[in-house]
Amino acid sequence: MIQAISKSQNDQIADQKYFSLSEFYAYCDRSEIQYELEDGELVAMPSEPIANSVLSRRLFMALAQYVPLDFLTYKEVFVEVTGRRVRVPDLLVLGDECHNALQSRNNGTISQEMPSPLIAIEIVSPRSGNIARDYRYKRSEYAARGIREYWIVDPEQKKITILSLVEGFYEEIIYAQDQQLISPALPEIKIKVSDIL
């Protein structure tokens, strides 16, 4: 169980260069800034442009037509991708096993020993200056974590890339304009790119 820490302890932790997982979760519990953990270092997540937040909610609502609400998360669940890296995807589709495992926890963390979510979705934010984080780093991290699909929603390029895990590596298909998304993890969906972007 993660315990809250005092303000003085929090200040000491803020001065640290490297964080354990327990220190990271305690620090995030005490801060209004959302962080991810990269190789033991805190990485502050930039504030999202309002257009990206609207886009995230639009996609959430579209997915909610096919997925139970309890299986969808919006920027609220940590995913341990390795022992020193923790991500907070914009959206997650949990699946039965992951949802059930998450219900037994006291916090919103999918630890390494838990089943992987079905789908992780990231909305690219060009203003953050970290486009490579979504297109390169998270791609390899989510594949290594065994997340069945990774969607990259790129509002600037007006495309959605669906990466499906095949034998440990992602194979990608890019969708644009009025193309309907094809998701092996959610074959029942009927969502067009133009419905979202």
C-alpha positions as a Markdown table, in Angstrom:
| # | Residue | x | y | z |
|---|---|---|---|---|
| 1 | Met | 0.0 | 0.0 | 0.0 |
| 2 | Ile | 1.3 | 3.4 | -0.9 |
| 3 | Gln | 1.5 | 5.9 | 1.9 |
| 4 | Ala | 1.2 | 9.7 | 1.7 |
| 5 | Ile | 4.4 | 11.6 | 2.5 |
| 6 | Ser | 4.8 | 14.9 | 4.4 |
| 7 | Lys | 5.6 | 18.2 | 2.7 |
| 8 | Ser | 9.2 | 18.1 | 4.0 |
| 9 | Gln | 9.7 | 14.5 | 2.8 |
| 10 | Asn | 8.2 | 15.6 | -0.6 |
| 11 | Asp | 10.7 | 18.4 | -0.8 |
| 12 | Gln | 13.6 | 16.0 | -0.2 |
| 13 | Ile | 12.3 | 13.6 | -2.8 |
| 14 | Ala | 12.0 | 16.5 | -5.3 |
| 15 | Asp | 15.7 | 17.1 | -4.9 |
| 16 | Gln | 16.6 | 13.5 | -5.7 |
| 17 | Lys | 17.8 | 12.6 | -9.2 |
| 18 | Tyr | 16.5 | 9.0 | -9.2 |
| 19 | Phe | 13.3 | 7.6 | -7.8 |
| 20 | Ser | 12.1 | 4.1 | -6.8 |
| 21 | Leu | 8.6 | 3.2 | -7.8 |
| 22 | Ser | 7.3 | 3.7 | -4.3 |
| 23 | Glu | 8.9 | 7.2 | -4.1 |
| 24 | Phe | 7.5 | 8.0 | -7.6 |
| 25 | Tyr | 3.9 | 7.1 | -6.6 |
| 26 | Ala | 4.1 | 8.9 | -3.3 |
| 27 | Tyr | 5.5 | 12.0 | -5.0 |
| 28 | Cys | 2.8 | 12.0 | -7.7 |
| 29 | Asp | 0.1 | 11.6 | -4.9 |
| 30 | Arg | 1.4 | 14.9 | -3.4 |
| 31 | Ser | 1.8 | 17.0 | -6.6 |
| 32 | Glu | -0.7 | 18.7 | -8.9 |
| 33 | Ile | 1.6 | 18.2 | -11.8 |
| 34 | Gln | 1.3 | 14.9 | -13.6 |
| 35 | Tyr | 4.6 | 13.0 | -14.0 |
| 36 | Glu | 5.8 | 9.9 | -15.8 |
| 37 | Leu | 8.9 | 8.0 | -14.7 |
| 38 | Glu | 11.8 | 7.5 | -17.2 |
| 39 | Asp | 14.7 | 5.4 | -16.0 |
| 40 | Gly | 14.1 | 6.5 | -12.5 |
| 41 | Glu | 13.8 | 10.3 | -13.3 |
| 42 | Leu | 10.7 | 12.4 | -13.0 |
| 43 | Val | 9.4 | 13.8 | -16.3 |
| 44 | Ala | 6.7 | 16.4 | -16.0 |
| 45 | Met | 3.9 | 16.0 | -18.5 |
| 46 | Pro | 3.2 | 19.3 | -20.4 |
| 47 | Ser | -0.2 | 20.7 | -20.3 |
| 48 | Glu | -2.4 | 19.6 | -23.2 |
| 49 | Pro | -3.7 | 22.0 | -25.8 |
| 50 | Ile | -7.5 | 22.2 | -25.3 |
| 51 | Ala | -8.0 | 20.8 | -28.8 |
| 52 | Asn | -6.2 | 17.6 | -27.7 |
| 53 | Ser | -8.3 | 17.3 | -24.6 |
| 54 | Val | -11.5 | 17.6 | -26.8 |
| 55 | Leu | -10.1 | 15.0 | -29.2 |
| 56 | Ser | -9.4 | 12.6 | -26.3 |
| 57 | Arg | -12.9 | 13.0 | -25.0 |
| 58 | Arg | -14.4 | 12.5 | -28.5 |
| 59 | Leu | -12.4 | 9.2 | -28.9 |
| 60 | Phe | -13.4 | 8.2 | -25.4 |
| 61 | Met | -17.1 | 8.7 | -26.2 |
| 62 | Ala | -16.7 | 6.8 | -29.6 |
| 63 | Leu | -15.1 | 3.9 | -27.8 |
| 64 | Ala | -17.8 | 3.9 | -25.1 |
| 65 | Gln | -20.3 | 2.8 | -27.7 |
| 66 | Tyr | -18.4 | -0.5 | -27.9 |
| 67 | Val | -16.6 | -0.9 | -24.6 |
| 68 | Pro | -18.0 | -0.8 | -21.1 |
| 69 | Leu | -17.2 | 2.4 | -19.3 |
| 70 | Asp | -15.5 | 0.5 | -16.5 |
| 71 | Phe | -13.0 | -0.7 | -19.1 |
| 72 | Leu | -12.0 | 2.8 | -20.3 |
| 73 | Thr | -9.6 | 5.2 | -18.5 |
| 74 | Tyr | -8.8 | 8.8 | -19.3 |
| 75 | Lys | -5.3 | 10.0 | -18.1 |
| 76 | Glu | -5.8 | 8.4 | -14.7 |
| 77 | Val | -4.0 | 5.0 | -14.7 |
| 78 | Phe | -0.3 | 4.5 | -14.4 |
| 79 | Val | 1.2 | 1.6 | -16.4 |
| 80 | Glu | 4.6 | 0.2 | -15.3 |
| 81 | Val | 6.3 | -0.6 | -18.6 |
| 82 | Thr | 9.6 | -1.6 | -17.0 |
| 83 | Gly | 11.0 | -1.5 | -13.4 |
| 84 | Arg | 12.1 | 2.1 | -14.0 |
| 85 | Arg | 9.6 | 3.4 | -16.4 |
| 86 | Val | 6.0 | 4.4 | -15.7 |
| 87 | Arg | 3.6 | 5.9 | -18.3 |
| 88 | Val | 0.2 | 7.5 | -18.1 |
| 89 | Pro | -1.5 | 7.0 | -21.5 |
| 90 | Asp | -4.1 | 9.4 | -22.6 |
| 91 | Leu | -6.6 | 6.6 | -22.9 |
| 92 | Leu | -6.6 | 2.9 | -22.0 |
| 93 | Val | -8.9 | 0.0 | -22.9 |
| 94 | Leu | -8.4 | -2.4 | -20.1 |
| 95 | Gly | -9.9 | -5.7 | -21.1 |
| 96 | Asp | -11.4 | -8.3 | -18.6 |
| 97 | Glu | -8.2 | -9.5 | -16.9 |
| 98 | Cys | -6.6 | -6.1 | -16.5 |
| 99 | His | -9.9 | -4.6 | -15.2 |
| 100 | Asn | -10.4 | -7.3 | -12.7 |
| 101 | Ala | -6.8 | -7.1 | -11.5 |
| 102 | Leu | -7.0 | -3.3 | -11.2 |
| 103 | Gln | -10.2 | -3.5 | -9.0 |
| 104 | Ser | -8.2 | -5.4 | -6.3 |
| 105 | Arg | -5.7 | -2.5 | -6.0 |
| 106 | Asn | -5.8 | 0.5 | -3.7 |
| 107 | Asn | -4.5 | 2.8 | -6.5 |
| 108 | Gly | -4.7 | 3.3 | -10.2 |
| 109 | Thr | -1.6 | 1.4 | -11.1 |
| 110 | Ile | -1.1 | -1.4 | -13.5 |
| 111 | Ser | 2.0 | -3.0 | -12.1 |
| 112 | Gln | 4.3 | -5.3 | -14.0 |
| 113 | Glu | 2.9 | -8.5 | -12.6 |
| 114 | Met | -0.6 | -7.6 | -13.6 |
| 115 | Pro | -2.2 | -8.4 | -17.0 |
| 116 | Ser | -1.6 | -5.8 | -19.7 |
| 117 | Pro | -4.3 | -3.5 | -20.9 |
| 118 | Leu | -5.7 | -4.3 | -24.4 |
| 119 | Ile | -5.1 | -0.9 | -25.9 |
| 120 | Ala | -3.0 | 2.2 | -25.0 |
| 121 | Ile | -3.8 | 5.4 | -26.8 |
| 122 | Glu | -1.7 | 8.5 | -27.0 |
| 123 | Ile | -2.6 | 11.8 | -28.5 |
| 124 | Val | 0.4 | 13.5 | -30.1 |
| 125 | Ser | 1.0 | 17.0 | -28.9 |
| 126 | Pro | 3.5 | 18.8 | -31.3 |
| 127 | Arg | 3.8 | 21.7 | -28.9 |
| 128 | Ser | 5.3 | 19.5 | -26.2 |
| 129 | Gly | 8.4 | 19.0 | -28.3 |
| 130 | Asn | 8.3 | 15.3 | -27.5 |
| 131 | Ile | 6.8 | 13.7 | -30.6 |
| 132 | Ala | 9.5 | 11.0 | -30.5 |
| 133 | Arg | 8.2 | 9.9 | -27.1 |
| 134 | Asp | 4.9 | 8.8 | -28.7 |
| 135 | Tyr | 6.2 | 7.5 | -32.0 |
| 136 | Arg | 9.4 | 5.8 | -30.8 |
| 137 | Tyr | 9.9 | 5.3 | -27.1 |
| 138 | Lys | 6.4 | 4.4 | -26.1 |
| 139 | Arg | 6.1 | 2.1 | -29.1 |
| 140 | Ser | 8.9 | -0.1 | -27.9 |
| 141 | Glu | 7.9 | 0.2 | -24.2 |
| 142 | Tyr | 4.3 | -0.8 | -24.9 |
| 143 | Ala | 5.3 | -3.7 | -27.1 |
| 144 | Ala | 7.7 | -4.9 | -24.4 |
| 145 | Arg | 4.9 | -4.6 | -21.8 |
| 146 | Gly | 2.7 | -6.8 | -24.0 |
| 147 | Ile | 0.0 | -4.3 | -24.7 |
| 148 | Arg | -1.9 | -5.8 | -27.6 |
| 149 | Glu | -2.5 | -2.5 | -29.5 |
| 150 | Tyr | -1.1 | 0.9 | -29.4 |
| 151 | Trp | -2.9 | 3.8 | -31.1 |
| 152 | Ile | -1.1 | 7.0 | -32.0 |
| 153 | Val | -3.6 | 9.8 | -32.7 |
| 154 | Asp | -1.9 | 12.6 | -34.6 |
| 155 | Pro | -4.1 | 15.7 | -35.0 |
| 156 | Glu | -1.5 | 17.7 | -36.8 |
| 157 | Gln | -1.0 | 15.0 | -39.5 |
| 158 | Lys | -4.7 | 14.0 | -39.3 |
| 159 | Lys | -4.0 | 10.3 | -39.0 |
| 160 | Ile | -4.4 | 7.5 | -36.6 |
| 161 | Thr | -1.8 | 4.8 | -36.5 |
| 162 | Ile | -2.9 | 1.4 | -35.1 |
| 163 | Leu | 0.0 | -0.8 | -34.0 |
| 164 | Ser | -0.9 | -4.4 | -33.4 |
| 165 | Leu | 1.4 | -6.8 | -31.5 |
| 166 | Val | 2.6 | -9.7 | -33.6 |
| 167 | Glu | 5.2 | -12.0 | -32.1 |
| 168 | Gly | 6.5 | -9.4 | -29.8 |
| 169 | Phe | 6.7 | -6.5 | -32.3 |
| 170 | Tyr | 4.2 | -3.9 | -33.5 |
| 171 | Glu | 2.9 | -4.0 | -37.1 |
| 172 | Glu | 1.4 | -0.7 | -38.1 |
| 173 | Ile | -1.5 | 0.4 | -40.3 |
| 174 | Ile | -2.1 | 4.2 | -40.8 |
| 175 | Tyr | -5.7 | 5.4 | -41.2 |
| 176 | Ala | -6.7 | 8.9 | -42.5 |
| 177 | Gln | -9.8 | 10.8 | -43.7 |
| 178 | Asp | -12.9 | 8.7 | -43.9 |
| 179 | Gln | -11.2 | 5.3 | -43.4 |
| 180 | Gln | -12.7 | 3.1 | -40.8 |
| 181 | Leu | -10.3 | 1.9 | -38.0 |
| 182 | Ile | -9.7 | -1.8 | -37.9 |
| 183 | Ser | -8.7 | -3.1 | -34.5 |
| 184 | Pro | -7.9 | -6.7 | -34.0 |
| 185 | Ala | -8.4 | -6.2 | -30.2 |
| 186 | Leu | -11.8 | -4.6 | -30.8 |
| 187 | Pro | -13.1 | -6.0 | -34.1 |
| 188 | Glu | -16.6 | -4.7 | -33.4 |
| 189 | Ile | -15.8 | -1.0 | -33.6 |
| 190 | Lys | -17.0 | 1.1 | -36.4 |
| 191 | Ile | -15.2 | 4.4 | -36.0 |
| 192 | Lys | -13.9 | 6.5 | -38.8 |
| 193 | Val | -10.9 | 8.8 | -38.6 |
| 194 | Ser | -13.1 | 11.7 | -39.6 |
| 195 | Asp | -15.4 | 10.9 | -36.6 |
| 196 | Ile | -12.4 | 11.7 | -34.3 |
| 197 | Leu | -10.1 | 14.2 | -36.2 |
